[in-house]
Amino acid sequence: MGEETVVVECRDCEFRESFTNLRRARVALDDHESTGHDVDWQIDRVAAGVERAGADAGICGMPDCENPDTPLLDRQPSDDES
């Protein structure tokens, strides 16, 4: 079993659960939010590829921090653009 990296916690009740991946955590968060409760999550760590994709996309919150040279973006023009 892997190390738990995501914690989902409710601000309205005792619900608190740890997960080893984002998908399962997101499902739990959505399920508990459907009860009308205020739910939050803390992501301690993500896979290196996810971290790189986020950094290259510039989602750190800083302006102009995206990586325009990233190999993760498909820069080929679509058939509509040619």
mmCIF file of the N, C-alpha and C atoms, coordinates in Angstrom:
data_MODEL
# 
_entry.id   MODEL 
# 
loop_
_atom_site.group_PDB 
_atom_site.id 
_atom_site.type_symbol 
_atom_site.label_atom_id 
_atom_site.label_alt_id 
_atom_site.label_comp_id 
_atom_site.label_asym_id 
_atom_site.label_entity_id 
_atom_site.label_seq_id 
_atom_site.pdbx_PDB_ins_code 
_atom_site.Cartn_x 
_atom_site.Cartn_y 
_atom_site.Cartn_z 
_atom_site.occupancy 
_atom_site.B_iso_or_equiv 
_atom_site.pdbx_formal_charge 
_atom_site.auth_seq_id 
_atom_site.auth_comp_id 
_atom_site.auth_asym_id 
_atom_site.auth_atom_id 
_atom_site.pdbx_PDB_model_num 
ATOM 1   N N  . MET A 1 1  ? 0.848   -1.186 0.000   1.00 0.00 ? 1  MET A N  1 
ATOM 2   C CA . MET A 1 1  ? 0.000   0.000  0.000   1.00 0.00 ? 1  MET A CA 1 
ATOM 3   C C  . MET A 1 1  ? 0.888   1.243  0.000   1.00 0.00 ? 1  MET A C  1 
ATOM 4   N N  . GLY A 1 2  ? 0.517   2.247  -0.775  1.00 0.00 ? 2  GLY A N  1 
ATOM 5   C CA . GLY A 1 2  ? 1.298   3.469  -0.870  1.00 0.00 ? 2  GLY A CA 1 
ATOM 6   C C  . GLY A 1 2  ? 1.065   4.393  0.307   1.00 0.00 ? 2  GLY A C  1 
ATOM 7   N N  . GLU A 1 3  ? 1.848   5.425  0.342   1.00 0.00 ? 3  GLU A N  1 
ATOM 8   C CA . GLU A 1 3  ? 1.736   6.421  1.396   1.00 0.00 ? 3  GLU A CA 1 
ATOM 9   C C  . GLU A 1 3  ? 0.527   7.314  1.123   1.00 0.00 ? 3  GLU A C  1 
ATOM 10  N N  . GLU A 1 4  ? -0.217  7.646  2.164   1.00 0.00 ? 4  GLU A N  1 
ATOM 11  C CA . GLU A 1 4  ? -1.396  8.496  1.990   1.00 0.00 ? 4  GLU A CA 1 
ATOM 12  C C  . GLU A 1 4  ? -0.948  9.927  1.726   1.00 0.00 ? 4  GLU A C  1 
ATOM 13  N N  . THR A 1 5  ? -1.460  10.517 0.656   1.00 0.00 ? 5  THR A N  1 
ATOM 14  C CA . THR A 1 5  ? -1.009  11.834 0.245   1.00 0.00 ? 5  THR A CA 1 
ATOM 15  C C  . THR A 1 5  ? -2.115  12.877 0.180   1.00 0.00 ? 5  THR A C  1 
ATOM 16  N N  . VAL A 1 6  ? -3.372  12.455 0.321   1.00 0.00 ? 6  VAL A N  1 
ATOM 17  C CA . VAL A 1 6  ? -4.500  13.383 0.237   1.00 0.00 ? 6  VAL A CA 1 
ATOM 18  C C  . VAL A 1 6  ? -5.425  13.147 1.427   1.00 0.00 ? 6  VAL A C  1 
ATOM 19  N N  . VAL A 1 7  ? -5.798  14.232 2.099   1.00 0.00 ? 7  VAL A N  1 
ATOM 20  C CA . VAL A 1 7  ? -6.723  14.143 3.225   1.00 0.00 ? 7  VAL A CA 1 
ATOM 21  C C  . VAL A 1 7  ? -7.965  14.952 2.874   1.00 0.00 ? 7  VAL A C  1 
ATOM 22  N N  . VAL A 1 8  ? -9.128  14.316 2.989   1.00 0.00 ? 8  VAL A N  1 
ATOM 23  C CA . VAL A 1 8  ? -10.415 14.975 2.777   1.00 0.00 ? 8  VAL A CA 1 
ATOM 24  C C  . VAL A 1 8  ? -11.044 15.145 4.149   1.00 0.00 ? 8  VAL A C  1 
ATOM 25  N N  . GLU A 1 9  ? -11.474 16.372 4.447   1.00 0.00 ? 9  GLU A N  1 
ATOM 26  C CA . GLU A 1 9  ? -11.990 16.662 5.784   1.00 0.00 ? 9  GLU A CA 1 
ATOM 27  C C  . GLU A 1 9  ? -13.209 17.570 5.695   1.00 0.00 ? 9  GLU A C  1 
ATOM 28  N N  . CYS A 1 10 ? -14.214 17.253 6.498   1.00 0.00 ? 10 CYS A N  1 
ATOM 29  C CA . CYS A 1 10 ? -15.444 18.033 6.538   1.00 0.00 ? 10 CYS A CA 1 
ATOM 30  C C  . CYS A 1 10 ? -15.363 19.072 7.649   1.00 0.00 ? 10 CYS A C  1 
ATOM 31  N N  . ARG A 1 11 ? -15.825 20.271 7.342   1.00 0.00 ? 11 ARG A N  1 
ATOM 32  C CA . ARG A 1 11 ? -15.860 21.344 8.343   1.00 0.00 ? 11 ARG A CA 1 
ATOM 33  C C  . ARG A 1 11 ? -17.155 21.317 9.155   1.00 0.00 ? 11 ARG A C  1 
ATOM 34  N N  . ASP A 1 12 ? -18.115 20.488 8.710   1.00 0.00 ? 12 ASP A N  1 
ATOM 35  C CA . ASP A 1 12 ? -19.416 20.451 9.368   1.00 0.00 ? 12 ASP A CA 1 
ATOM 36  C C  . ASP A 1 12 ? -19.643 19.225 10.238  1.00 0.00 ? 12 ASP A C  1 
ATOM 37  N N  . CYS A 1 13 ? -18.790 18.212 10.096  1.00 0.00 ? 13 CYS A N  1 
ATOM 38  C CA . CYS A 1 13 ? -18.969 16.998 10.886  1.00 0.00 ? 13 CYS A CA 1 
ATOM 39  C C  . CYS A 1 13 ? -17.608 16.344 11.136  1.00 0.00 ? 13 CYS A C  1 
ATOM 40  N N  . GLU A 1 14 ? -17.623 15.136 11.629  1.00 0.00 ? 14 GLU A N  1 
ATOM 41  C CA . GLU A 1 14 ? -16.397 14.423 11.995  1.00 0.00 ? 14 GLU A CA 1 
ATOM 42  C C  . GLU A 1 14 ? -15.715 13.727 10.817  1.00 0.00 ? 14 GLU A C  1 
ATOM 43  N N  . PHE A 1 15 ? -16.279 13.811 9.609   1.00 0.00 ? 15 PHE A N  1 
ATOM 44  C CA . PHE A 1 15 ? -15.712 13.088 8.471   1.00 0.00 ? 15 PHE A CA 1 
ATOM 45  C C  . PHE A 1 15 ? -14.293 13.551 8.176   1.00 0.00 ? 15 PHE A C  1 
ATOM 46  N N  . ARG A 1 16 ? -13.365 12.585 8.138   1.00 0.00 ? 16 ARG A N  1 
ATOM 47  C CA . ARG A 1 16 ? -11.968 12.839 7.775   1.00 0.00 ? 16 ARG A CA 1 
ATOM 48  C C  . ARG A 1 16 ? -11.415 11.522 7.267   1.00 0.00 ? 16 ARG A C  1 
ATOM 49  N N  . GLU A 1 17 ? -10.879 11.528 6.051   1.00 0.00 ? 17 GLU A N  1 
ATOM 50  C CA . GLU A 1 17 ? -10.348 10.296 5.472   1.00 0.00 ? 17 GLU A CA 1 
ATOM 51  C C  . GLU A 1 17 ? -9.103  10.610 4.646   1.00 0.00 ? 17 GLU A C  1 
ATOM 52  N N  . SER A 1 18 ? -8.143  9.688  4.664   1.00 0.00 ? 18 SER A N  1 
ATOM 53  C CA . SER A 1 18 ? -6.902  9.831  3.904   1.00 0.00 ? 18 SER A CA 1 
ATOM 54  C C  . SER A 1 18 ? -6.913  8.894  2.706   1.00 0.00 ? 18 SER A C  1 
ATOM 55  N N  . PHE A 1 19 ? -6.271  9.329  1.619   1.00 0.00 ? 19 PHE A N  1 
ATOM 56  C CA . PHE A 1 19 ? -6.252  8.567  0.375   1.00 0.00 ? 19 PHE A CA 1 
ATOM 57  C C  . PHE A 1 19 ? -4.851  8.542  -0.216  1.00 0.00 ? 19 PHE A C  1 
ATOM 58  N N  . THR A 1 20 ? -4.621  7.520  -1.035  1.00 0.00 ? 20 THR A N  1 
ATOM 59  C CA . THR A 1 20 ? -3.326  7.391  -1.693  1.00 0.00 ? 20 THR A CA 1 
ATOM 60  C C  . THR A 1 20 ? -3.326  7.963  -3.100  1.00 0.00 ? 20 THR A C  1 
ATOM 61  N N  . ASN A 1 21 ? -4.497  8.338  -3.615  1.00 0.00 ? 21 ASN A N  1 
ATOM 62  C CA . ASN A 1 21 ? -4.518  8.945  -4.953  1.00 0.00 ? 21 ASN A CA 1 
ATOM 63  C C  . ASN A 1 21 ? -5.623  9.991  -5.061  1.00 0.00 ? 21 ASN A C  1 
ATOM 64  N N  . LEU A 1 22 ? -5.443  10.884 -6.012  1.00 0.00 ? 22 LEU A N  1 
ATOM 65  C CA . LEU A 1 22 ? -6.368  12.005 -6.191  1.00 0.00 ? 22 LEU A CA 1 
ATOM 66  C C  . LEU A 1 22 ? -7.759  11.565 -6.623  1.00 0.00 ? 22 LEU A C  1 
ATOM 67  N N  . ARG A 1 23 ? -7.842  10.546 -7.475  1.00 0.00 ? 23 ARG A N  1 
ATOM 68  C CA . ARG A 1 23 ? -9.154  10.118 -7.978  1.00 0.00 ? 23 ARG A CA 1 
ATOM 69  C C  . ARG A 1 23 ? -10.068 9.689  -6.840  1.00 0.00 ? 23 ARG A C  1 
ATOM 70  N N  . ARG A 1 24 ? -9.575  8.821  -5.978  1.00 0.00 ? 24 ARG A N  1 
ATOM 71  C CA . ARG A 1 24 ? -10.404 8.350  -4.860  1.00 0.00 ? 24 ARG A CA 1 
ATOM 72  C C  . ARG A 1 24 ? -10.746 9.489  -3.906  1.00 0.00 ? 24 ARG A C  1 
ATOM 73  N N  . ALA A 1 25 ? -9.795  10.377 -3.686  1.00 0.00 ? 25 ALA A N  1 
ATOM 74  C CA . ALA A 1 25 ? -10.057 11.522 -2.811  1.00 0.00 ? 25 ALA A CA 1 
ATOM 75  C C  . ALA A 1 25 ? -11.132 12.421 -3.411  1.00 0.00 ? 25 ALA A C  1 
ATOM 76  N N  . ARG A 1 26 ? -11.064 12.645 -4.712  1.00 0.00 ? 26 ARG A N  1 
ATOM 77  C CA . ARG A 1 26 ? -12.041 13.505 -5.382  1.00 0.00 ? 26 ARG A CA 1 
ATOM 78  C C  . ARG A 1 26 ? -13.437 12.901 -5.319  1.00 0.00 ? 26 ARG A C  1 
ATOM 79  N N  . VAL A 1 27 ? -13.531 11.588 -5.482  1.00 0.00 ? 27 VAL A N  1 
ATOM 80  C CA . VAL A 1 27 ? -14.828 10.911 -5.384  1.00 0.00 ? 27 VAL A CA 1 
ATOM 81  C C  . VAL A 1 27 ? -15.393 11.082 -3.976  1.00 0.00 ? 27 VAL A C  1 
ATOM 82  N N  . ALA A 1 28 ? -14.561 10.886 -2.955  1.00 0.00 ? 28 ALA A N  1 
ATOM 83  C CA . ALA A 1 28 ? -15.019 11.043 -1.568  1.00 0.00 ? 28 ALA A CA 1 
ATOM 84  C C  . ALA A 1 28 ? -15.444 12.479 -1.295  1.00 0.00 ? 28 ALA A C  1 
ATOM 85  N N  . LEU A 1 29 ? -14.677 13.436 -1.803  1.00 0.00 ? 29 LEU A N  1 
ATOM 86  C CA . LEU A 1 29 ? -15.012 14.843 -1.610  1.00 0.00 ? 29 LEU A CA 1 
ATOM 87  C C  . LEU A 1 29 ? -16.359 15.153 -2.255  1.00 0.00 ? 29 LEU A C  1 
ATOM 88  N N  . ASP A 1 30 ? -16.547 14.731 -3.500  1.00 0.00 ? 30 ASP A N  1 
ATOM 89  C CA . ASP A 1 30 ? -17.821 14.970 -4.199  1.00 0.00 ? 30 ASP A CA 1 
ATOM 90  C C  . ASP A 1 30 ? -18.992 14.294 -3.486  1.00 0.00 ? 30 ASP A C  1 
ATOM 91  N N  . ASP A 1 31 ? -18.784 13.046 -3.070  1.00 0.00 ? 31 ASP A N  1 
ATOM 92  C CA . ASP A 1 31 ? -19.851 12.317 -2.376  1.00 0.00 ? 31 ASP A CA 1 
ATOM 93  C C  . ASP A 1 31 ? -20.259 13.025 -1.093  1.00 0.00 ? 31 ASP A C  1 
ATOM 94  N N  . HIS A 1 32 ? -19.281 13.474 -0.314  1.00 0.00 ? 32 HIS A N  1 
ATOM 95  C CA . HIS A 1 32 ? -19.620 14.109 0.960   1.00 0.00 ? 32 HIS A CA 1 
ATOM 96  C C  . HIS A 1 32 ? -20.197 15.511 0.743   1.00 0.00 ? 32 HIS A C  1 
ATOM 97  N N  . GLU A 1 33 ? -19.709 16.231 -0.263  1.00 0.00 ? 33 GLU A N  1 
ATOM 98  C CA . GLU A 1 33 ? -20.287 17.548 -0.571  1.00 0.00 ? 33 GLU A CA 1 
ATOM 99  C C  . GLU A 1 33 ? -21.752 17.426 -0.969  1.00 0.00 ? 33 GLU A C  1 
ATOM 100 N N  . SER A 1 34 ? -22.124 16.293 -1.555  1.00 0.00 ? 34 SER A N  1 
ATOM 101 C CA . SER A 1 34 ? -23.513 16.108 -1.983  1.00 0.00 ? 34 SER A CA 1 
ATOM 102 C C  . SER A 1 34 ? -24.470 16.074 -0.793  1.00 0.00 ? 34 SER A C  1 
ATOM 103 N N  . THR A 1 35 ? -23.957 15.907 0.424   1.00 0.00 ? 35 THR A N  1 
ATOM 104 C CA . THR A 1 35 ? -24.790 15.953 1.626   1.00 0.00 ? 35 THR A CA 1 
ATOM 105 C C  . THR A 1 35 ? -25.061 17.387 2.066   1.00 0.00 ? 35 THR A C  1 
ATOM 106 N N  . GLY A 1 36 ? -24.417 18.351 1.375   1.00 0.00 ? 36 GLY A N  1 
ATOM 107 C CA . GLY A 1 36 ? -24.581 19.751 1.740   1.00 0.00 ? 36 GLY A CA 1 
ATOM 108 C C  . GLY A 1 36 ? -23.525 20.244 2.709   1.00 0.00 ? 36 GLY A C  1 
ATOM 109 N N  . HIS A 1 37 ? -22.577 19.397 3.059   1.00 0.00 ? 37 HIS A N  1 
ATOM 110 C CA . HIS A 1 37 ? -21.524 19.780 3.996   1.00 0.00 ? 37 HIS A CA 1 
ATOM 111 C C  . HIS A 1 37 ? -20.402 20.529 3.284   1.00 0.00 ? 37 HIS A C  1 
ATOM 112 N N  . ASP A 1 38 ? -19.668 21.309 4.068   1.00 0.00 ? 38 ASP A N  1 
ATOM 113 C CA . ASP A 1 38 ? -18.515 22.071 3.587   1.00 0.00 ? 38 ASP A CA 1 
ATOM 114 C C  . ASP A 1 38 ? -17.274 21.196 3.732   1.00 0.00 ? 38 ASP A C  1 
ATOM 115 N N  . VAL A 1 39 ? -16.767 20.704 2.611   1.00 0.00 ? 39 VAL A N  1 
ATOM 116 C CA . VAL A 1 39 ? -15.659 19.749 2.614   1.00 0.00 ? 39 VAL A CA 1 
ATOM 117 C C  . VAL A 1 39 ? -14.440 20.389 1.963   1.00 0.00 ? 39 VAL A C  1 
ATOM 118 N N  . ASP A 1 40 ? -13.276 20.075 2.485   1.00 0.00 ? 40 ASP A N  1 
ATOM 119 C CA . ASP A 1 40 ? -12.019 20.581 1.942   1.00 0.00 ? 40 ASP A CA 1 
ATOM 120 C C  . ASP A 1 40 ? -11.047 19.421 1.833   1.00 0.00 ? 40 ASP A C  1 
ATOM 121 N N  . TRP A 1 41 ? -9.981  19.631 1.094   1.00 0.00 ? 41 TRP A N  1 
ATOM 122 C CA . TRP A 1 41 ? -8.955  18.595 1.019   1.00 0.00 ? 41 TRP A CA 1 
ATOM 123 C C  . TRP A 1 41 ? -7.583  19.220 1.061   1.00 0.00 ? 41 TRP A C  1 
ATOM 124 N N  . GLN A 1 42 ? -6.628  18.426 1.488   1.00 0.00 ? 42 GLN A N  1 
ATOM 125 C CA . GLN A 1 42 ? -5.233  18.842 1.527   1.00 0.00 ? 42 GLN A CA 1 
ATOM 126 C C  . GLN A 1 42 ? -4.444  17.811 0.732   1.00 0.00 ? 42 GLN A C  1 
ATOM 127 N N  . ILE A 1 43 ? -3.722  18.291 -0.257  1.00 0.00 ? 43 ILE A N  1 
ATOM 128 C CA . ILE A 1 43 ? -2.909  17.411 -1.091  1.00 0.00 ? 43 ILE A CA 1 
ATOM 129 C C  . ILE A 1 43 ? -1.459  17.617 -0.673  1.00 0.00 ? 43 ILE A C  1 
ATOM 130 N N  . ASP A 1 44 ? -0.887  16.595 -0.039  1.00 0.00 ? 44 ASP A N  1 
ATOM 131 C CA . ASP A 1 44 ? 0.485   16.703 0.449   1.00 0.00 ? 44 ASP A CA 1 
ATOM 132 C C  . ASP A 1 44 ? 1.513   16.478 -0.647  1.00 0.00 ? 44 ASP A C  1 
ATOM 133 N N  . ARG A 1 45 ? 1.208   15.570 -1.551  1.00 0.00 ? 45 ARG A N  1 
ATOM 134 C CA . ARG A 1 45 ? 2.185   15.218 -2.574  1.00 0.00 ? 45 ARG A CA 1 
ATOM 135 C C  . ARG A 1 45 ? 1.452   14.622 -3.764  1.00 0.00 ? 45 ARG A C  1 
ATOM 136 N N  . VAL A 1 46 ? 1.976   14.879 -4.956  1.00 0.00 ? 46 VAL A N  1 
ATOM 137 C CA . VAL A 1 46 ? 1.442   14.270 -6.173  1.00 0.00 ? 46 VAL A CA 1 
ATOM 138 C C  . VAL A 1 46 ? 2.596   13.622 -6.934  1.00 0.00 ? 46 VAL A C  1 
ATOM 139 N N  . ALA A 1 47 ? 2.275   12.791 -7.891  1.00 0.00 ? 47 ALA A N  1 
ATOM 140 C CA . ALA A 1 47 ? 3.297   12.139 -8.706  1.00 0.00 ? 47 ALA A CA 1 
ATOM 141 C C  . ALA A 1 47 ? 4.128   13.189 -9.443  1.00 0.00 ? 47 ALA A C  1 
ATOM 142 N N  . ALA A 1 48 ? 5.367   12.854 -9.725  1.00 0.00 ? 48 ALA A N  1 
ATOM 143 C CA . ALA A 1 48 ? 6.284   13.794 -10.379 1.00 0.00 ? 48 ALA A CA 1 
ATOM 144 C C  . ALA A 1 48 ? 5.721   14.314 -11.699 1.00 0.00 ? 48 ALA A C  1 
ATOM 145 N N  . GLY A 1 49 ? 5.071   13.457 -12.475 1.00 0.00 ? 49 GLY A N  1 
ATOM 146 C CA . GLY A 1 49 ? 4.498   13.889 -13.751 1.00 0.00 ? 49 GLY A CA 1 
ATOM 147 C C  . GLY A 1 49 ? 3.374   14.894 -13.577 1.00 0.00 ? 49 GLY A C  1 
ATOM 148 N N  . VAL A 1 50 ? 2.569   14.709 -12.555 1.00 0.00 ? 50 VAL A N  1 
ATOM 149 C CA . VAL A 1 50 ? 1.478   15.644 -12.265 1.00 0.00 ? 50 VAL A CA 1 
ATOM 150 C C  . VAL A 1 50 ? 2.057   16.982 -11.814 1.00 0.00 ? 50 VAL A C  1 
ATOM 151 N N  . GLU A 1 51 ? 3.080   16.922 -10.985 1.00 0.00 ? 51 GLU A N  1 
ATOM 152 C CA . GLU A 1 51 ? 3.730   18.151 -10.516 1.00 0.00 ? 51 GLU A CA 1 
ATOM 153 C C  . GLU A 1 51 ? 4.340   18.920 -11.689 1.00 0.00 ? 51 GLU A C  1 
ATOM 154 N N  . ARG A 1 52 ? 4.997   18.208 -12.586 1.00 0.00 ? 52 ARG A N  1 
ATOM 155 C CA . ARG A 1 52 ? 5.613   18.868 -13.743 1.00 0.00 ? 52 ARG A CA 1 
ATOM 156 C C  . ARG A 1 52 ? 4.551   19.483 -14.647 1.00 0.00 ? 52 ARG A C  1 
ATOM 157 N N  . ALA A 1 53 ? 3.480   18.757 -14.902 1.00 0.00 ? 53 ALA A N  1 
ATOM 158 C CA . ALA A 1 53 ? 2.413   19.280 -15.759 1.00 0.00 ? 53 ALA A CA 1 
ATOM 159 C C  . ALA A 1 53 ? 1.821   20.549 -15.159 1.00 0.00 ? 53 ALA A C  1 
ATOM 160 N N  . GLY A 1 54 ? 1.609   20.547 -13.851 1.00 0.00 ? 54 GLY A N  1 
ATOM 161 C CA . GLY A 1 54 ? 1.083   21.737 -13.187 1.00 0.00 ? 54 GLY A CA 1 
ATOM 162 C C  . GLY A 1 54 ? 2.039   22.906 -13.282 1.00 0.00 ? 54 GLY A C  1 
ATOM 163 N N  . ALA A 1 55 ? 3.316   22.637 -13.059 1.00 0.00 ? 55 ALA A N  1 
ATOM 164 C CA . ALA A 1 55 ? 4.321   23.699 -13.138 1.00 0.00 ? 55 ALA A CA 1 
ATOM 165 C C  . ALA A 1 55 ? 4.415   24.245 -14.562 1.00 0.00 ? 55 ALA A C  1 
ATOM 166 N N  . ASP A 1 56 ? 4.432   23.359 -15.549 1.00 0.00 ? 56 ASP A N  1 
ATOM 167 C CA . ASP A 1 56 ? 4.520   23.800 -16.939 1.00 0.00 ? 56 ASP A CA 1 
ATOM 168 C C  . ASP A 1 56 ? 3.293   24.600 -17.355 1.00 0.00 ? 56 ASP A C  1 
ATOM 169 N N  . ALA A 1 57 ? 2.143   24.281 -16.787 1.00 0.00 ? 57 ALA A N  1 
ATOM 170 C CA . ALA A 1 57 ? 0.910   24.997 -17.125 1.00 0.00 ? 57 ALA A CA 1 
ATOM 171 C C  . ALA A 1 57 ? 0.822   26.344 -16.422 1.00 0.00 ? 57 ALA A C  1 
ATOM 172 N N  . GLY A 1 58 ? 1.678   26.560 -15.432 1.00 0.00 ? 58 GLY A N  1 
ATOM 173 C CA . GLY A 1 58 ? 1.675   27.836 -14.730 1.00 0.00 ? 58 GLY A CA 1 
ATOM 174 C C  . GLY A 1 58 ? 0.591   27.952 -13.687 1.00 0.00 ? 58 GLY A C  1 
ATOM 175 N N  . ILE A 1 59 ? 0.251   26.850 -13.036 1.00 0.00 ? 59 ILE A N  1 
ATOM 176 C CA . ILE A 1 59 ? -0.828  26.899 -12.053 1.00 0.00 ? 59 ILE A CA 1 
ATOM 177 C C  . ILE A 1 59 ? -0.337  27.207 -10.647 1.00 0.00 ? 59 ILE A C  1 
ATOM 178 N N  . CYS A 1 60 ? 0.877   27.715 -10.530 1.00 0.00 ? 60 CYS A N  1 
ATOM 179 C CA . CYS A 1 60 ? 1.423   28.015 -9.207  1.00 0.00 ? 60 CYS A CA 1 
ATOM 180 C C  . CYS A 1 60 ? 0.843   29.299 -8.634  1.00 0.00 ? 60 CYS A C  1 
ATOM 181 N N  . GLY A 1 61 ? 0.127   30.059 -9.441  1.00 0.00 ? 61 GLY A N  1 
ATOM 182 C CA . GLY A 1 61 ? -0.469  31.296 -8.962  1.00 0.00 ? 61 GLY A CA 1 
ATOM 183 C C  . GLY A 1 61 ? 0.361   32.530 -9.273  1.00 0.00 ? 61 GLY A C  1 
ATOM 184 N N  . MET A 1 62 ? 1.528   32.341 -9.818  1.00 0.00 ? 62 MET A N  1 
ATOM 185 C CA . MET A 1 62 ? 2.393   33.467 -10.164 1.00 0.00 ? 62 MET A CA 1 
ATOM 186 C C  . MET A 1 62 ? 2.198   33.803 -11.643 1.00 0.00 ? 62 MET A C  1 
ATOM 187 N N  . PRO A 1 63 ? 2.071   35.084 -11.973 1.00 0.00 ? 63 PRO A N  1 
ATOM 188 C CA . PRO A 1 63 ? 1.920   35.437 -13.381 1.00 0.00 ? 63 PRO A CA 1 
ATOM 189 C C  . PRO A 1 63 ? 3.183   35.073 -14.169 1.00 0.00 ? 63 PRO A C  1 
ATOM 190 N N  . ASP A 1 64 ? 2.994   34.674 -15.394 1.00 0.00 ? 64 ASP A N  1 
ATOM 191 C CA . ASP A 1 64 ? 4.092   34.373 -16.322 1.00 0.00 ? 64 ASP A CA 1 
ATOM 192 C C  . ASP A 1 64 ? 5.029   33.272 -15.846 1.00 0.00 ? 64 ASP A C  1 
ATOM 193 N N  . CYS A 1 65 ? 4.542   32.302 -15.098 1.00 0.00 ? 65 CYS A N  1 
ATOM 194 C CA . CYS A 1 65 ? 5.426   31.221 -14.655 1.00 0.00 ? 65 CYS A CA 1 
ATOM 195 C C  . CYS A 1 65 ? 5.252   29.956 -15.482 1.00 0.00 ? 65 CYS A C  1 
ATOM 196 N N  . GLU A 1 66 ? 4.378   29.974 -16.490 1.00 0.00 ? 66 GLU A N  1 
ATOM 197 C CA . GLU A 1 66 ? 4.209   28.788 -17.316 1.00 0.00 ? 66 GLU A CA 1 
ATOM 198 C C  . GLU A 1 66 ? 5.456   28.562 -18.169 1.00 0.00 ? 66 GLU A C  1 
ATOM 199 N N  . ASN A 1 67 ? 5.616   27.339 -18.635 1.00 0.00 ? 67 ASN A N  1 
ATOM 200 C CA . ASN A 1 67 ? 6.765   26.959 -19.453 1.00 0.00 ? 67 ASN A CA 1 
ATOM 201 C C  . ASN A 1 67 ? 6.304   26.832 -20.900 1.00 0.00 ? 67 ASN A C  1 
ATOM 202 N N  . PRO A 1 68 ? 6.570   27.834 -21.751 1.00 0.00 ? 68 PRO A N  1 
ATOM 203 C CA . PRO A 1 68 ? 6.099   27.770 -23.133 1.00 0.00 ? 68 PRO A CA 1 
ATOM 204 C C  . PRO A 1 68 ? 6.814   26.701 -23.960 1.00 0.00 ? 68 PRO A C  1 
ATOM 205 N N  . ASP A 1 69 ? 7.942   26.192 -23.471 1.00 0.00 ? 69 ASP A N  1 
ATOM 206 C CA . ASP A 1 69 ? 8.705   25.179 -24.208 1.00 0.00 ? 69 ASP A CA 1 
ATOM 207 C C  . ASP A 1 69 ? 8.410   23.757 -23.748 1.00 0.00 ? 69 ASP A C  1 
ATOM 208 N N  . THR A 1 70 ? 7.388   23.583 -22.940 1.00 0.00 ? 70 THR A N  1 
ATOM 209 C CA . THR A 1 70 ? 7.088   22.255 -22.411 1.00 0.00 ? 70 THR A CA 1 
ATOM 210 C C  . THR A 1 70 ? 6.745   21.264 -23.522 1.00 0.00 ? 70 THR A C  1 
ATOM 211 N N  . PRO A 1 71 ? 7.243   20.045 -23.414 1.00 0.00 ? 71 PRO A N  1 
ATOM 212 C CA . PRO A 1 71 ? 6.855   19.022 -24.380 1.00 0.00 ? 71 PRO A CA 1 
ATOM 213 C C  . PRO A 1 71 ? 5.468   18.442 -24.082 1.00 0.00 ? 71 PRO A C  1 
ATOM 214 N N  . LEU A 1 72 ? 4.843   18.902 -23.000 1.00 0.00 ? 72 LEU A N  1 
ATOM 215 C CA . LEU A 1 72 ? 3.544   18.370 -22.605 1.00 0.00 ? 72 LEU A CA 1 
ATOM 216 C C  . LEU A 1 72 ? 2.383   18.985 -23.381 1.00 0.00 ? 72 LEU A C  1 
ATOM 217 N N  . LEU A 1 73 ? 2.640   20.061 -24.107 1.00 0.00 ? 73 LEU A N  1 
ATOM 218 C CA . LEU A 1 73 ? 1.588   20.704 -24.895 1.00 0.00 ? 73 LEU A CA 1 
ATOM 219 C C  . LEU A 1 73 ? 1.697   20.291 -26.352 1.00 0.00 ? 73 LEU A C  1 
ATOM 220 N N  . ASP A 1 74 ? 0.576   20.037 -26.968 1.00 0.00 ? 74 ASP A N  1 
ATOM 221 C CA . ASP A 1 74 ? 0.530   19.700 -28.390 1.00 0.00 ? 74 ASP A CA 1 
ATOM 222 C C  . ASP A 1 74 ? 0.354   20.995 -29.163 1.00 0.00 ? 74 ASP A C  1 
ATOM 223 N N  . ARG A 1 75 ? 1.406   21.438 -29.787 1.00 0.00 ? 75 ARG A N  1 
ATOM 224 C CA . ARG A 1 75 ? 1.373   22.708 -30.497 1.00 0.00 ? 75 ARG A CA 1 
ATOM 225 C C  . ARG A 1 75 ? 1.116   22.538 -32.002 1.00 0.00 ? 75 ARG A C  1 
ATOM 226 N N  . GLN A 1 76 ? 0.738   21.364 -32.430 1.00 0.00 ? 76 GLN A N  1 
ATOM 227 C CA . GLN A 1 76 ? 0.436   21.127 -33.841 1.00 0.00 ? 76 GLN A CA 1 
ATOM 228 C C  . GLN A 1 76 ? -0.896  21.797 -34.174 1.00 0.00 ? 76 GLN A C  1 
ATOM 229 N N  . PRO A 1 77 ? -0.938  22.555 -35.265 1.00 0.00 ? 77 PRO A N  1 
ATOM 230 C CA . PRO A 1 77 ? -2.222  23.179 -35.633 1.00 0.00 ? 77 PRO A CA 1 
ATOM 231 C C  . PRO A 1 77 ? -3.244  22.104 -35.995 1.00 0.00 ? 77 PRO A C  1 
ATOM 232 N N  . SER A 1 78 ? -4.474  22.344 -35.613 1.00 0.00 ? 78 SER A N  1 
ATOM 233 C CA . SER A 1 78 ? -5.536  21.405 -35.969 1.00 0.00 ? 78 SER A CA 1 
ATOM 234 C C  . SER A 1 78 ? -5.857  21.556 -37.451 1.00 0.00 ? 78 SER A C  1 
ATOM 235 N N  . ASP A 1 79 ? -6.605  20.626 -37.990 1.00 0.00 ? 79 ASP A N  1 
ATOM 236 C CA . ASP A 1 79 ? -6.992  20.689 -39.403 1.00 0.00 ? 79 ASP A CA 1 
ATOM 237 C C  . ASP A 1 79 ? -7.773  21.961 -39.705 1.00 0.00 ? 79 ASP A C  1 
ATOM 238 N N  . ASP A 1 80 ? -8.515  22.463 -38.711 1.00 0.00 ? 80 ASP A N  1 
ATOM 239 C CA . ASP A 1 80 ? -9.305  23.682 -38.895 1.00 0.00 ? 80 ASP A CA 1 
ATOM 240 C C  . ASP A 1 80 ? -8.417  24.912 -39.017 1.00 0.00 ? 80 ASP A C  1 
ATOM 241 N N  . GLU A 1 81 ? -7.225  24.871 -38.402 1.00 0.00 ? 81 GLU A N  1 
ATOM 242 C CA . GLU A 1 81 ? -6.342  26.031 -38.384 1.00 0.00 ? 81 GLU A CA 1 
ATOM 243 C C  . GLU A 1 81 ? -5.397  26.065 -39.574 1.00 0.00 ? 81 GLU A C  1 
ATOM 244 N N  . SER A 1 82 ? -5.255  24.970 -40.312 1.00 0.00 ? 82 SER A N  1 
ATOM 245 C CA . SER A 1 82 ? -4.308  24.969 -41.429 1.00 0.00 ? 82 SER A CA 1 
ATOM 246 C C  . SER A 1 82 ? -4.920  25.464 -42.706 1.00 0.00 ? 82 SER A C  1 
# 
